[in-house]
Amino acid sequence: VQLVESGGGLVQPGGFLRPSCATSGSVFSGYAMSWYRQAPGKERELVAGFRRADGGIEYGDAVKGRFTIDRDDAQNTLYLELNLLKPSDTDVYYCRAWDYGQLVYWGQGTQVTVSS
């Protein structure tokens, strides 16, 4: 399973980024897709993900109202819209695919830096 992220970068506070995660069709349709982030020395935390039970979306408390997870099923691509970015959002952002069982796959990560 390959998850290829891109679209991170350096942005000023209040700015916008839209990282993406591309994978194969079989993974995209059969796995639970989500975004996590991790700062040095800290645990990886959920940013946003699609729930299996009701097809809804779950967001981490720190990003509610500012970030939006989205998907393009035709392109097998997951997106994360980052709005109103803060310096505290500076992290490596990871795409995650879970097979609803014991298999979890991670992308290589994309760095997001928010600084003036």
Backbone torsions as a table, in degrees:
resi	resn	phi	psi	omega
1	VAL	NA	126.9	177.6
2	GLN	-115.6	131.2	174.0
3	LEU	-122.6	118.7	-174.5
4	VAL	-116.7	111.6	-179.4
5	GLU	-95.1	152.8	172.7
6	SER	-158.6	170.2	173.8
7	GLY	99.1	4.5	173.0
8	GLY	-75.4	-174.9	178.2
9	GLY	158.3	-167.8	179.6
10	LEU	-104.3	129.5	-178.6
11	VAL	-142.8	153.1	178.3
12	GLN	-79.2	156.6	175.5
13	PRO	-53.2	138.6	-176.5
14	GLY	87.1	-3.9	-175.9
15	GLY	-82.8	-171.3	-172.0
16	PHE	-136.7	140.0	170.7
17	LEU	-140.1	160.0	179.2
18	ARG	-141.5	77.6	176.9
19	PRO	-63.5	155.6	177.9
20	SER	-132.0	161.2	-180.0
21	CYS	-138.1	115.4	-179.5
22	ALA	-104.6	141.0	177.9
23	THR	-150.2	-173.0	-179.1
24	SER	-82.9	163.1	-178.2
25	GLY	-65.0	-36.9	-178.3
26	SER	-66.8	-35.3	177.8
27	VAL	-72.8	-46.1	-173.3
28	PHE	-62.4	-36.9	-177.0
29	SER	-86.9	-22.9	-173.3
30	GLY	-107.9	-5.3	-176.0
31	TYR	-117.7	155.7	172.4
32	ALA	-80.7	122.5	-176.5
33	MET	-103.8	139.3	-179.0
34	SER	-156.2	169.3	175.3
35	TRP	-118.6	138.0	173.6
36	TYR	-126.3	166.5	173.4
37	ARG	-142.2	158.2	-177.0
38	GLN	-150.3	131.4	174.0
39	ALA	-101.4	156.2	179.1
40	PRO	-54.9	130.0	177.8
41	GLY	80.3	2.4	-179.3
42	LYS	-118.8	162.5	177.1
43	GLU	-76.0	153.8	176.0
44	ARG	-70.5	135.4	-177.1
45	GLU	-125.1	150.6	178.7
46	LEU	-68.3	132.5	171.6
47	VAL	-99.4	-54.1	-179.5
48	ALA	-163.4	146.0	179.3
49	GLY	-159.9	158.8	177.7
50	PHE	-89.7	132.1	178.9
51	ARG	-87.1	142.1	178.9
52	ARG	-76.8	-39.6	-169.6
53	ALA	-57.6	-48.0	-175.5
54	ASP	-125.8	5.5	-179.9
55	GLY	74.3	6.3	-179.9
56	GLY	-79.5	-174.0	-176.6
57	ILE	-123.2	139.0	176.8
58	GLU	-114.4	136.4	178.7
59	TYR	-121.2	146.8	172.1
60	GLY	-68.5	148.8	-175.4
61	ASP	-58.8	-34.6	-175.1
62	ALA	-71.5	-15.5	-173.8
63	VAL	-118.6	-3.3	-178.7
64	LYS	-57.1	133.3	179.8
65	GLY	86.5	-10.7	-178.9
66	ARG	-118.0	-34.1	-177.6
67	PHE	-108.7	149.7	177.9
68	THR	-135.8	128.1	174.7
69	ILE	-93.1	141.7	-177.6
70	ASP	-147.5	162.1	-179.2
71	ARG	-143.4	146.4	174.7
72	ASP	-115.7	100.6	-175.6
73	ASP	-67.0	-29.3	179.7
74	ALA	-69.8	-31.7	-179.1
75	GLN	-101.9	0.9	-178.5
76	ASN	52.4	46.0	-174.8
77	THR	-130.1	134.9	177.2
78	LEU	-104.2	139.7	180.0
79	TYR	-123.3	159.4	172.7
80	LEU	-138.9	112.3	178.0
81	GLU	-87.7	120.6	-179.1
82	LEU	-107.6	108.9	179.5
83	ASN	-110.9	157.7	176.0
84	LEU	48.5	50.3	-175.2
85	LEU	-65.0	143.8	179.5
86	LYS	-118.8	158.1	175.2
87	PRO	-55.8	-31.4	179.5
88	SER	-69.4	-10.4	175.7
89	ASP	-84.3	-3.7	178.4
90	THR	-63.7	116.7	-175.5
91	ASP	-166.7	172.5	164.5
92	VAL	-92.7	127.4	-177.7
93	TYR	-102.5	131.3	-175.4
94	TYR	-119.7	139.8	171.2
95	CYS	-88.8	140.3	-177.5
96	ARG	-131.6	136.9	175.1
97	ALA	-124.0	128.0	-177.1
98	TRP	-124.6	132.9	-175.9
99	ASP	-87.7	15.1	-178.1
100	TYR	69.4	8.8	176.8
101	GLY	-126.5	-119.6	-177.1
102	GLN	-106.0	-2.3	-176.1
103	LEU	-98.0	126.9	176.5
104	VAL	-130.4	132.1	179.2
105	TYR	-121.4	145.3	-179.5
106	TRP	-124.2	147.1	170.0
107	GLY	-78.4	-178.8	-177.0
108	GLN	-81.1	-13.6	179.3
109	GLY	92.9	150.4	175.3
110	THR	-133.8	131.7	-174.7
111	GLN	-80.4	129.6	171.9
112	VAL	-116.6	123.2	179.9
113	THR	-124.1	124.8	-179.8
114	VAL	-113.4	111.7	-175.1
115	SER	-158.3	147.0	175.3
116	SER	-95.1	NA	NA
